[in-house]
Amino acid sequence: MKRLLLICFMILFVATGVMASNLVKKESYLSTTLNVVGLPDFPPFSEYIKNDRDAYILKSAFLQPLIHAAQRNDIKMKTADLKDTPDLKMLLLGMKSGDYHVFIGTYSDTKMFAGLEILYPAVISNPVHLITLPETQEQIKTYADLKNLRGIASKSEYFSDFVLRKFKELNITYVDNSLEAYEKLIIGEADYMMGGLYYNKIAASQYGVSDFIAYSKKPLFKIPLFLSLSKETPVLSEYVRILKQELSKPEFATEVKNEIIRLVGEEIEKNDGTVPPSFATIMREKAQSQQDSAVEESPFEEDKPQQNNAIRHGRIVEHEQHQTTFDEALDGI
């Protein structure tokens, strides 16, 4: 009997120790507040907005869905408090040192993000489209056509190493920002531009050139965009396990897509009525002058431009192109 009691006592002692150990781990796990950062100046995926206290606040289509997922699992999460202008190099160093824990906007197999713990699956892709003048959109039929044309891309966008290798094959030239890219395209110094659909929908509206450009009906590349964790995060394996489960849920992806639609729509509405830059208006006026001259000089009715012709950035569009809408492009991504 004594022996039985001794065995029971030992089992109870061991079980109590295991439970206590688990409680310690649970407490340690719950006490960690995950600091969230992301790519600077890459809306709607990630950007920083300066508030009235001169702090930089993260804004991202991933942020609210991620916070909701954290709340469902009793995970403490907040955006990192940045006092200085966000710098990608410093943010990544902070991730690798463990000062920050969650990074929004990671490409796999890309040197820039080496050393981060990527969370699979990707919730959404960054669709990279061919951007042209509306009237030249249908002239490019195949990928091979691009090799004989002048292509450009903006350094202000973030692309994966895979996409950058493809750009190199096409001899694409880089310009400093989107405005410079739009200018070269509109005045005819470039035949096409490569860029993300969401990013350029916003940028084009900010510069007032949305009516001057067109997007390919389908993306040339759909590059998965991931969330990632710092490998210095306490109890890393637990966070990986829980967040992977959340990312695998269809409702998480739906929430992110809805946020993208909302953020892009808000920016386009906010920028409605933005005056185009001078290079665009000059080209438009030149096209109008050419059209008026053609009407005056031609004695034949069939040679006169039709009233419903659309004038875009210095050239006449004989018919409107039926482009894939923004919402339609989201389907299946």
N, C-alpha and C positions, 0 to 999 in steps of 0.2 A: 504493500500500500504506500509506504513511504517512498519507495522507488518510483511509483506511478506519479505521486505528487511532485517529486523532484523533476521528473520528465516534463510534466505539465507546466511547472514553474519556468523551466528553461525555454520551452516553446513560447510561453507568454513573454518572457524577457526578450527573446530574439525578435518576436513579432512587434513588440513595443519599440525596440530599437529601430527596426525598419520603418515603422510608421513615423517615428520621430525624425528619421533621416529624410523621409519623403516630405514631411512638413517643412523642414529646413530648406530643402530644394524648392518647394512651392513658394515659400516666403521670399527666397532669393530671386526666383523667377518673376514673381509679381512686383518686386520692388524696383525692377529695371525699367526705366523710362526710355523708350526708343526714340532717338532724335532722327527726324526725317529731313533729307535734303534731296536735291535733284539738279538736273541740267539748268544752267542759267539761260535765259532768253530763248526758249524753245517752246512757245505756246503751240497747242494747248496741253502738251505733255508736261511741261515744267517751265516755270519762269518765276522771277522775284519782283514783287511790287513794293515800292518804298512807301511806308505809311507816315502818318503825321508825327511819329516819334523818331523818325529817321532810322527805323529798323527795316530790314528787308524780309518780307513775308512771302512764303512759298505759295504759289498758285498752280494747281495741276488737276487734270481730269482724273488722275489716280487718287488724289488725296482723300476726298470724302469716302469713296468706296473702301479705301485702306483703313481709315479711321473707324468706319462702321464694322469692318472685319475684326479690328483690334478690340473694339468694345464687346463684341459677341464672345470673345475669348479672354476677357479680363486682362488684356494686355494694355499697358500704359504706353501711349504714343503721343508725340507732339512734334510740331515743326521746329527745327533748330533755330535758335535766336541768333540771327546774323546782323552784326553792327556795321560791318564793312561791305563794300561792293562784292557780290558773289563772284568768286573766281573758280573756274572748274578745277584747275590744278590743286588749289587749296582744299576744295571740297572732297576731292578724291583722296588726298593725303589724310584728311580728317576721317574718311571712311576706313582707310587702311590702318590708322592708329587707334580706331575705336572711339574717337570723339563723336562721330556720327554713326548711326546704325543701319538706316534704311536709305537706299538711293533709288530715286525714280528716274527711269530713262536709261537702261543699260542694254547694249547690244552684245550678243554672244560672239565669241571668237574675234574680239576686237581688242587690240593692244591697250587702248586707253583704259579699259575696264578690267584689265588683268588683276587678279588678286581679290576680286569680290565674289561673294557666294551668290550666284544667280538663282533666282527662284523660278522653277518651272511649274506649270506651263506659262507661256506668254499669254497675256490677256488679250492683247491687240497688237496689230502690226502698224508700222509707219509706211503707208503706201507712197512710193516714189513715182511720180508721174512725169511724162513729157509735157512741157509747157511751151506753147507756140503762139503765134498770132492766129486768130480765129480762121483766117482765110487760108493759112498754110497747114492747118491741122490735118486735113485729109491727104496731103501730098506725101506724108511719111507713112509708108505702108509696112515696112519691116524694120527689125532691129539693125539689119545690115545697112539700111539707108542712112543711118546716123553716122556711119564712119566717113562719109563723104561730105558731111555738113559741119557747120561750126556750132559746137555746143558749149554751154557755160553752166556753172553751178556757183552758188553763193557759199562763201566761207562761214557765213552766219548760221548755216544749218549743220546738224550733226548727222553723219552717215556712218554706217557700219563699215568695217574694213572690206567686207565682200563687195559692197556697193562702190567703194573707192577704187577697188581693183577694176571693176567694170568701167568706171569713169576713165581710168587710165587707158584701157583698151580703145576707148572712143576719142582719146586726145582732148578731153574736155578741159577748158580753161576756167580757172577760178577767179572770181571777183570778190571784193571785200564784203559786200552786203547785198541784200535783195533789191534795193533801189537801183544800184548800179547794174544788176542783172536785168531788171525790167527795162532800164534805159537802153542797154545794148540790144535787147530783143526788139523793142518797139522802133528804134531808129534804123534797124537793119544790120547792125554789126554782129549779130549772132542769129543763127537759124532756129535754135531751140534752147531751152533751159531745162535742167533736171532739178526737181524739187519735190518736197513732201506736199501732199494735197492739203492737209489741215494747216500746216505752217503757212503755206502760200495763200490760202484763202484769207487768213488773217492779215498777213503782210500786204497783200495786194489791196485789201480794203483800207488799210492804214495809209497807203500812198495814193489812193484814189485811182488805181489802174485796173480794177477788176474787170471793166468792160473792154480792156485792151488786150487781154490774154485769154487763152483757152487751154484746157487740160485734156490729155489723152483720155479716151473713154475707159481704158483699163490701166492700172498701174504697171510700170515695167518691172518693179520690184516691190514685194510686200515683205518688209524686214521686221521680224518679231521684236517687240520692245518689251524688256523685262524690268521687274523690280529686283533689287539685289540687297544683300545684307553684308555688313562688315563681318569679317571672320573673327574679329575681336569681341563680338557681341557675347555677353555672358549667356550660358545655356543655349548656344547657337543651334544645336540640333533640335531643341524643342521649338524654337521660333521657326526654323525651316519646316518642320513637320506640320505645325499648325497653319502657317501662312500658305504652304503648298495646298493644303486642303481647301482653304478659302479661295485661292486663285483658281482651283479646279471647278468651282461651282459656276454654272451658267449665269446665275444672277449677278455674280461679281463682274463678269465681262459685260453684261447688259448695262450695269450701272456705270461702268467706265465709258461705254459707247454713248450713253445718254448724256454724260458729262461733257464729252467731246462735242456733241451736237449743240449743247447749251452754250458752252464757252465760245465756240466758233460763231454761233448765231449771234450772241451778245456783241462780239467784237464787230461783226459785219454791220449790225444795226447801229452800233455806236459810231461807226465811221461813215455811215451813209451820208452822202453829200460832200465828202472830202474832195477838194479841188485837185485835179490831176496835176502833176509837175509840168513845168514849162515844156520839156521835150515832148511830152505826149500831146499837149494842146497845140503846139506848133505843127506837129505832124497831122493832127486832125484838121487844122485850118488849111494846111497845104492840100490835103485830100479834098476838102470841100471846094477849094478854089479850082482844082483840076476837074471836079465834077461839074461845077458851074460853067467852066470853059467848054467842056464837052457838049453840054446842052446848047450853048450859044452857037457853036461852030457846025454841028451836024444838022443837015437838012432832013435827015431820015429819022422817023419816029423810032424805028427799031434800034437805032444806035444810041438813043438817049437813055441815060440811067433810069431804072425804074424807081418810082417814088418810095417803094418799101425797102430799097437797098439800105443796108446798115453801113455806116462809115466807122471804121476802126483805125486808130493810130496811123493815119496817113494813107490808107488803102481802102478800096471799096469792097465790101463783102457782098457777093451776088445773092447769097441766101444764108439764112441763119443756120449754124450747125446745131444738130440735136445732140447736145452733150449729156453725158451721164450726170445726174444731179448729185449734190453732196451726200444726201441721204442714201441714194442708191449705191454710191461708191462704198458706203460703210458695210453694205450687206456682204456677208461672207468673210469679212476681214477679222 
